[in-house]
Amino acid sequence: MLILSQLIVKEWFKSLIAALVVLFLLITTGDIINGFLQGKAFLQVILEYSLKMPDLMGKMLPICCLVASLFSINKLKGHSELIAILAAGYSYTKIYSLIGICSLCMVILQFANLGYIEPYANKVKREHIEKSKKSEGRYLTRSTLEGGKFWYKSQHYFAAFDFFDRTNKKLQGIEVFWFDNEARTNKIAKAQEAQFVNGQWIFKNVQETTNLANVGFPQIYNIPEKILGLKEVPEDFGEFEADLTTLSFFKLSEFVRRLSKTGINMNEFNVILLNKVALSLTCLIFALIPLSSLFNPNRRNSSFGKNVVFTLAVTITFWVAHSSLVAYGSSGNLPAVVAVFVIPGIFLAFVAHTFWKNRKLAV
């Protein structure tokens, strides 16, 4: 039985590597040629392509798992090896389990890619883009998110906030530190929120501390509402989501947990977090979908053309449906769990239904 297991594993990984190589070459050729046609320098093209690869790999790996199962089973059928394996007492359940274990390697790789490699690539990409921008006017410079707040520096003040509500144009948990020409802090304002109305930022429930740069005692004022002169406009805080994409999985999870305490709608950020898990599990689901053909091991029924059509149909159906629901979830029209896991759940239900329907053979 060990020899039969080795044969199945060998064929699966051979098909997987072949699929990865073919897709990689297709994407690489098109992307690099497109970069050169735009007149970019060689190093620029290579850098942009390298930073784009983790995102592309996130979409490629599930497809490669599908192709690996499809073509490895097709090859075993073509040489009548599948019939021989089944005749030797190797059950369908064992084949499902073995392919599932093989695909778990890709689940781990996908999780590492989406949870760590892609955020690092986004961070490098972000730093590269920032170097080409001019630091003037309303330009934001942020620190890392690990400290719990978003920080930026303007011309005469530093500011920090917990969250920017893009829909209502509000800053939650805002703190502003003004400094003079000698870099001494002379005033601090803290507020529960600040809302952008008619071109001005209106701070609510403000605690203002003044006279900090002088010898005397500071003066503290509690003001229900006050207009404070921030130069930034809501569009400047649109980089908030870009910062989230630079966080590794567990740092993003911690940030979302901390952000949930503010009482805002967390749907959009839960979608970002949960989608990394869903796309990782998709590698397992895609690897199991083609195994329905195991229950018809006759090589005459296996067709290369049918396999290609099946691969394209499954891939297009999944990504169109999944992307649509994720977009609905991000906009708040669907709960995050529903938006992220419904389509993978339907595909997994298909796998379970096929196996259950043929359960008498699968012992």
Contacts in CASP RR format, 6 or more apart in sequence:
PFRMAT RR
TARGET T0000
AUTHOR 0000-0000-0000
METHOD contacts of the structure
MODEL  1
MLILSQLIVKEWFKSLIAALVVLFLLITTGDIINGFLQGKAFLQVILEYS
LKMPDLMGKMLPICCLVASLFSINKLKGHSELIAILAAGYSYTKIYSLIG
ICSLCMVILQFANLGYIEPYANKVKREHIEKSKKSEGRYLTRSTLEGGKF
WYKSQHYFAAFDFFDRTNKKLQGIEVFWFDNEARTNKIAKAQEAQFVNGQ
WIFKNVQETTNLANVGFPQIYNIPEKILGLKEVPEDFGEFEADLTTLSFF
KLSEFVRRLSKTGINMNEFNVILLNKVALSLTCLIFALIPLSSLFNPNRR
NSSFGKNVVFTLAVTITFWVAHSSLVAYGSSGNLPAVVAVFVIPGIFLAF
VAHTFWKNRKLAV
1 88 0 8 1.000
1 90 0 8 1.000
4 85 0 8 1.000
4 88 0 8 1.000
4 90 0 8 1.000
5 94 0 8 1.000
5 98 0 8 1.000
7 81 0 8 1.000
7 85 0 8 1.000
8 72 0 8 1.000
8 76 0 8 1.000
8 85 0 8 1.000
8 95 0 8 1.000
8 98 0 8 1.000
8 99 0 8 1.000
9 98 0 8 1.000
9 102 0 8 1.000
11 72 0 8 1.000
11 75 0 8 1.000
11 76 0 8 1.000
12 68 0 8 1.000
12 69 0 8 1.000
12 72 0 8 1.000
12 99 0 8 1.000
12 102 0 8 1.000
13 68 0 8 1.000
13 102 0 8 1.000
14 72 0 8 1.000
15 67 0 8 1.000
15 68 0 8 1.000
15 69 0 8 1.000
15 70 0 8 1.000
15 71 0 8 1.000
15 72 0 8 1.000
15 75 0 8 1.000
16 64 0 8 1.000
16 65 0 8 1.000
16 67 0 8 1.000
16 68 0 8 1.000
16 106 0 8 1.000
18 71 0 8 1.000
19 63 0 8 1.000
19 64 0 8 1.000
19 67 0 8 1.000
19 68 0 8 1.000
19 71 0 8 1.000
20 60 0 8 1.000
20 64 0 8 1.000
23 60 0 8 1.000
23 63 0 8 1.000
23 64 0 8 1.000
24 60 0 8 1.000
27 56 0 8 1.000
27 60 0 8 1.000
28 49 0 8 1.000
31 49 0 8 1.000
31 52 0 8 1.000
32 45 0 8 1.000
32 46 0 8 1.000
32 49 0 8 1.000
35 45 0 8 1.000
35 48 0 8 1.000
36 45 0 8 1.000
40 48 0 8 1.000
47 128 0 8 1.000
50 121 0 8 1.000
51 121 0 8 1.000
51 122 0 8 1.000
51 124 0 8 1.000
51 125 0 8 1.000
51 128 0 8 1.000
52 121 0 8 1.000
53 121 0 8 1.000
54 113 0 8 1.000
54 114 0 8 1.000
54 117 0 8 1.000
54 118 0 8 1.000
54 121 0 8 1.000
55 118 0 8 1.000
55 121 0 8 1.000
57 113 0 8 1.000
58 110 0 8 1.000
58 113 0 8 1.000
58 114 0 8 1.000
58 118 0 8 1.000
58 279 0 8 1.000
59 319 0 8 1.000
61 106 0 8 1.000
61 109 0 8 1.000
61 110 0 8 1.000
61 113 0 8 1.000
61 283 0 8 1.000
62 110 0 8 1.000
62 279 0 8 1.000
62 282 0 8 1.000
62 283 0 8 1.000
62 285 0 8 1.000
62 286 0 8 1.000
62 318 0 8 1.000
63 286 0 8 1.000
63 311 0 8 1.000
63 315 0 8 1.000
64 106 0 8 1.000
65 103 0 8 1.000
65 106 0 8 1.000
65 283 0 8 1.000
65 284 0 8 1.000
65 286 0 8 1.000
65 287 0 8 1.000
66 286 0 8 1.000
66 287 0 8 1.000
66 289 0 8 1.000
66 290 0 8 1.000
66 311 0 8 1.000
66 314 0 8 1.000
66 315 0 8 1.000
67 311 0 8 1.000
68 287 0 8 1.000
69 99 0 8 1.000
69 103 0 8 1.000
69 286 0 8 1.000
69 287 0 8 1.000
69 288 0 8 1.000
69 289 0 8 1.000
69 290 0 8 1.000
69 291 0 8 1.000
70 290 0 8 1.000
70 293 0 8 1.000
70 307 0 8 1.000
70 310 0 8 1.000
70 311 0 8 1.000
71 307 0 8 1.000
73 82 0 8 1.000
73 290 0 8 1.000
73 291 0 8 1.000
73 293 0 8 1.000
73 294 0 8 1.000
74 293 0 8 1.000
74 302 0 8 1.000
74 304 0 8 1.000
74 307 0 8 1.000
75 81 0 8 1.000
76 82 0 8 1.000
76 85 0 8 1.000
77 83 0 8 1.000
77 293 0 8 1.000
77 297 0 8 1.000
77 298 0 8 1.000
77 299 0 8 1.000
77 302 0 8 1.000
78 299 0 8 1.000
78 302 0 8 1.000
79 299 0 8 1.000
80 299 0 8 1.000
82 294 0 8 1.000
82 297 0 8 1.000
82 299 0 8 1.000
83 297 0 8 1.000
83 298 0 8 1.000
85 95 0 8 1.000
86 92 0 8 1.000
86 297 0 8 1.000
91 362 0 8 1.000
91 363 0 8 1.000
92 294 0 8 1.000
92 295 0 8 1.000
92 355 0 8 1.000
92 358 0 8 1.000
92 361 0 8 1.000
92 362 0 8 1.000
93 362 0 8 1.000
93 363 0 8 1.000
95 291 0 8 1.000
95 294 0 8 1.000
96 288 0 8 1.000
96 291 0 8 1.000
96 355 0 8 1.000
96 362 0 8 1.000
99 287 0 8 1.000
99 288 0 8 1.000
99 291 0 8 1.000
100 284 0 8 1.000
100 287 0 8 1.000
100 288 0 8 1.000
102 287 0 8 1.000
103 283 0 8 1.000
103 284 0 8 1.000
103 286 0 8 1.000
103 287 0 8 1.000
103 288 0 8 1.000
104 284 0 8 1.000
106 283 0 8 1.000
106 284 0 8 1.000
106 287 0 8 1.000
107 280 0 8 1.000
107 281 0 8 1.000
107 283 0 8 1.000
107 284 0 8 1.000
108 280 0 8 1.000
109 283 0 8 1.000
110 279 0 8 1.000
110 280 0 8 1.000
110 282 0 8 1.000
110 283 0 8 1.000
111 249 0 8 1.000
111 276 0 8 1.000
111 277 0 8 1.000
111 280 0 8 1.000
114 249 0 8 1.000
114 276 0 8 1.000
114 279 0 8 1.000
114 280 0 8 1.000
115 248 0 8 1.000
115 249 0 8 1.000
115 252 0 8 1.000
115 276 0 8 1.000
116 248 0 8 1.000
116 249 0 8 1.000
118 245 0 8 1.000
119 245 0 8 1.000
119 246 0 8 1.000
119 247 0 8 1.000
119 248 0 8 1.000
119 249 0 8 1.000
119 252 0 8 1.000
120 246 0 8 1.000
120 248 0 8 1.000
122 242 0 8 1.000
122 245 0 8 1.000
122 246 0 8 1.000
123 246 0 8 1.000
126 242 0 8 1.000
126 243 0 8 1.000
126 246 0 8 1.000
130 141 0 8 1.000
133 139 0 8 1.000
135 141 0 8 1.000
137 154 0 8 1.000
137 155 0 8 1.000
137 231 0 8 1.000
138 154 0 8 1.000
138 231 0 8 1.000
138 232 0 8 1.000
138 233 0 8 1.000
138 236 0 8 1.000
139 236 0 8 1.000
140 152 0 8 1.000
140 232 0 8 1.000
140 236 0 8 1.000
140 237 0 8 1.000
140 239 0 8 1.000
141 152 0 8 1.000
141 153 0 8 1.000
142 150 0 8 1.000
142 151 0 8 1.000
142 152 0 8 1.000
142 239 0 8 1.000
142 243 0 8 1.000
143 150 0 8 1.000
143 151 0 8 1.000
145 243 0 8 1.000
145 244 0 8 1.000
145 246 0 8 1.000
145 247 0 8 1.000
145 251 0 8 1.000
145 255 0 8 1.000
146 251 0 8 1.000
148 162 0 8 1.000
148 255 0 8 1.000
148 258 0 8 1.000
149 160 0 8 1.000
149 161 0 8 1.000
149 162 0 8 1.000
149 175 0 8 1.000
150 160 0 8 1.000
150 161 0 8 1.000
150 162 0 8 1.000
150 164 0 8 1.000
150 240 0 8 1.000
150 243 0 8 1.000
151 158 0 8 1.000
151 159 0 8 1.000
151 160 0 8 1.000
152 158 0 8 1.000
152 159 0 8 1.000
152 160 0 8 1.000
152 232 0 8 1.000
154 230 0 8 1.000
154 231 0 8 1.000
154 232 0 8 1.000
155 231 0 8 1.000
156 178 0 8 1.000
156 179 0 8 1.000
157 176 0 8 1.000
157 177 0 8 1.000
157 178 0 8 1.000
157 179 0 8 1.000
158 176 0 8 1.000
158 177 0 8 1.000
158 179 0 8 1.000
159 174 0 8 1.000
159 175 0 8 1.000
159 176 0 8 1.000
159 177 0 8 1.000
159 230 0 8 1.000
159 232 0 8 1.000
160 174 0 8 1.000
160 175 0 8 1.000
161 171 0 8 1.000
161 172 0 8 1.000
161 173 0 8 1.000
161 174 0 8 1.000
161 175 0 8 1.000
162 172 0 8 1.000
162 173 0 8 1.000
162 259 0 8 1.000
162 262 0 8 1.000
163 171 0 8 1.000
163 172 0 8 1.000
163 173 0 8 1.000
163 240 0 8 1.000
163 259 0 8 1.000
163 262 0 8 1.000
163 264 0 8 1.000
164 170 0 8 1.000
164 171 0 8 1.000
164 172 0 8 1.000
164 234 0 8 1.000
164 237 0 8 1.000
164 238 0 8 1.000
164 240 0 8 1.000
165 171 0 8 1.000
165 172 0 8 1.000
165 264 0 8 1.000
166 234 0 8 1.000
166 237 0 8 1.000
166 238 0 8 1.000
166 240 0 8 1.000
168 195 0 8 1.000
169 195 0 8 1.000
169 196 0 8 1.000
169 197 0 8 1.000
169 234 0 8 1.000
170 193 0 8 1.000
170 194 0 8 1.000
170 195 0 8 1.000
170 196 0 8 1.000
171 193 0 8 1.000
171 194 0 8 1.000
171 195 0 8 1.000
171 201 0 8 1.000
171 237 0 8 1.000
172 192 0 8 1.000
172 193 0 8 1.000
172 262 0 8 1.000
172 264 0 8 1.000
173 190 0 8 1.000
173 191 0 8 1.000
173 192 0 8 1.000
173 193 0 8 1.000
173 262 0 8 1.000
174 190 0 8 1.000
174 191 0 8 1.000
174 193 0 8 1.000
174 194 0 8 1.000
174 203 0 8 1.000
175 188 0 8 1.000
175 189 0 8 1.000
175 190 0 8 1.000
175 191 0 8 1.000
176 188 0 8 1.000
176 189 0 8 1.000
176 190 0 8 1.000
176 228 0 8 1.000
176 230 0 8 1.000
177 185 0 8 1.000
177 187 0 8 1.000
177 188 0 8 1.000
178 185 0 8 1.000
178 186 0 8 1.000
178 187 0 8 1.000
178 188 0 8 1.000
178 189 0 8 1.000
179 185 0 8 1.000
179 186 0 8 1.000
180 186 0 8 1.000
180 213 0 8 1.000
184 212 0 8 1.000
184 213 0 8 1.000
185 212 0 8 1.000
185 213 0 8 1.000
186 210 0 8 1.000
186 211 0 8 1.000
186 212 0 8 1.000
186 213 0 8 1.000
187 208 0 8 1.000
187 209 0 8 1.000
187 210 0 8 1.000
187 212 0 8 1.000
188 208 0 8 1.000
188 209 0 8 1.000
188 212 0 8 1.000
189 203 0 8 1.000
189 206 0 8 1.000
189 207 0 8 1.000
189 208 0 8 1.000
189 209 0 8 1.000
189 226 0 8 1.000
189 228 0 8 1.000
190 206 0 8 1.000
190 207 0 8 1.000
190 208 0 8 1.000
191 203 0 8 1.000
191 204 0 8 1.000
191 205 0 8 1.000
191 206 0 8 1.000
191 207 0 8 1.000
192 204 0 8 1.000
192 205 0 8 1.000
193 203 0 8 1.000
193 204 0 8 1.000
193 205 0 8 1.000
194 201 0 8 1.000
194 202 0 8 1.000
194 203 0 8 1.000
194 204 0 8 1.000
194 228 0 8 1.000
194 230 0 8 1.000
195 201 0 8 1.000
195 202 0 8 1.000
195 204 0 8 1.000
196 202 0 8 1.000
196 233 0 8 1.000
196 234 0 8 1.000
199 233 0 8 1.000
200 227 0 8 1.000
200 229 0 8 1.000
201 227 0 8 1.000
201 228 0 8 1.000
201 229 0 8 1.000
201 230 0 8 1.000
202 225 0 8 1.000
202 226 0 8 1.000
202 227 0 8 1.000
203 223 0 8 1.000
203 225 0 8 1.000
203 226 0 8 1.000
203 227 0 8 1.000
203 228 0 8 1.000
204 224 0 8 1.000
204 225 0 8 1.000
205 222 0 8 1.000
205 224 0 8 1.000
205 225 0 8 1.000
206 221 0 8 1.000
206 222 0 8 1.000
206 223 0 8 1.000
206 224 0 8 1.000
206 225 0 8 1.000
206 226 0 8 1.000
206 228 0 8 1.000
207 220 0 8 1.000
207 221 0 8 1.000
207 222 0 8 1.000
207 223 0 8 1.000
208 220 0 8 1.000
208 221 0 8 1.000
208 222 0 8 1.000
208 223 0 8 1.000
208 226 0 8 1.000
209 218 0 8 1.000
209 219 0 8 1.000
209 220 0 8 1.000
209 221 0 8 1.000
210 218 0 8 1.000
210 219 0 8 1.000
210 221 0 8 1.000
211 217 0 8 1.000
211 218 0 8 1.000
211 219 0 8 1.000
212 218 0 8 1.000
244 252 0 8 1.000
244 255 0 8 1.000
244 269 0 8 1.000
244 272 0 8 1.000
245 272 0 8 1.000
247 255 0 8 1.000
249 273 0 8 1.000
249 276 0 8 1.000
252 272 0 8 1.000
252 273 0 8 1.000
253 273 0 8 1.000
256 266 0 8 1.000
256 269 0 8 1.000
256 270 0 8 1.000
256 273 0 8 1.000
259 266 0 8 1.000
259 269 0 8 1.000
260 266 0 8 1.000
265 332 0 8 1.000
266 336 0 8 1.000
267 329 0 8 1.000
267 330 0 8 1.000
267 332 0 8 1.000
267 334 0 8 1.000
267 335 0 8 1.000
267 336 0 8 1.000
268 329 0 8 1.000
268 330 0 8 1.000
268 331 0 8 1.000
268 332 0 8 1.000
270 336 0 8 1.000
270 337 0 8 1.000
271 326 0 8 1.000
271 329 0 8 1.000
271 330 0 8 1.000
271 336 0 8 1.000
271 339 0 8 1.000
271 340 0 8 1.000
272 330 0 8 1.000
274 336 0 8 1.000
274 337 0 8 1.000
274 340 0 8 1.000
274 341 0 8 1.000
275 326 0 8 1.000
275 340 0 8 1.000
277 340 0 8 1.000
278 322 0 8 1.000
278 340 0 8 1.000
278 341 0 8 1.000
278 344 0 8 1.000
281 344 0 8 1.000
282 318 0 8 1.000
282 344 0 8 1.000
282 347 0 8 1.000
285 344 0 8 1.000
285 345 0 8 1.000
285 347 0 8 1.000
285 348 0 8 1.000
285 351 0 8 1.000
286 314 0 8 1.000
286 318 0 8 1.000
286 347 0 8 1.000
288 348 0 8 1.000
288 351 0 8 1.000
289 314 0 8 1.000
289 347 0 8 1.000
289 350 0 8 1.000
289 351 0 8 1.000
290 310 0 8 1.000
291 351 0 8 1.000
291 354 0 8 1.000
292 351 0 8 1.000
292 354 0 8 1.000
293 302 0 8 1.000
295 354 0 8 1.000
295 358 0 8 1.000
295 361 0 8 1.000
318 343 0 8 1.000
318 347 0 8 1.000
321 343 0 8 1.000
322 343 0 8 1.000
322 344 0 8 1.000
325 334 0 8 1.000
325 338 0 8 1.000
325 339 0 8 1.000
325 340 0 8 1.000
325 342 0 8 1.000
325 343 0 8 1.000
326 339 0 8 1.000
326 340 0 8 1.000
328 334 0 8 1.000
328 339 0 8 1.000
329 335 0 8 1.000
329 336 0 8 1.000
329 338 0 8 1.000
329 339 0 8 1.000
329 340 0 8 1.000
330 339 0 8 1.000
355 362 0 8 1.000
END
